[in-house]
Amino acid sequence: MSENNVIKEDIIGLIEAAIHELTKEGLNPDIMLAGPNFLAYAKNFLAECRLSVYEVNELEYDAVIADSQYLGQMRKASRRVSIEPFLKEKVMWEEFQSIDL
């Protein structure tokens, strides 16, 4: 399995978990506000998530999945996710593998 697939699966897992949490609370997640760096890694498969996607520069490596009907009215109407931990882990493993023993 390639590294890109791992990142793709991780990102999809994050998004699906946030959607599931919101749905479980009786909300209807229908939009994603995403930073440009998040979009750079996720743009090729965001259509699978069936959310309207809007770029927000300030979010950088993060995205917010939300129910647009309640966004700004209720704190629990959205979930913020980040891909930055996955990228740091990837760099760490690359450095670890480059060590000669």
QUINOR-V435096 format. One record per pair of residues at least 24 apart in sequence whose ideal C-beta (glycine too) atoms are under 7 Angstrom apart, sorted by the first residue. I is the first residue (numbers start at 1). J is the second residue. D is the distance in whole Angstrom. If there is no record, write none. Layout:
[[I J D] [I J D]]
This chain:
[[3 90 6] [7 41 6] [7 86 6] [8 45 6] [10 86 5] [11 41 6] [11 42 5] [11 83 6] [12 45 7] [14 81 4] [15 49 5] [15 65 6] [15 81 7] [18 65 4] [18 79 4] [18 81 5] [19 65 6] [21 79 6] [22 65 7] [22 67 6] [22 79 6] [25 76 6] [27 67 4] [27 70 7] [27 77 6] [28 67 5] [28 69 7] [29 65 5] [29 66 6] [29 67 5] [30 67 6] [30 68 5] [31 66 5] [31 68 5] [32 63 5] [32 64 7] [32 65 5] [33 59 6] [33 63 7] [33 64 4] [34 59 6] [34 63 4] [35 59 3] [35 60 4] [35 61 6] [35 62 5] [35 63 7] [37 61 5] [38 62 6] [38 63 5] [38 83 6] [41 83 6]]
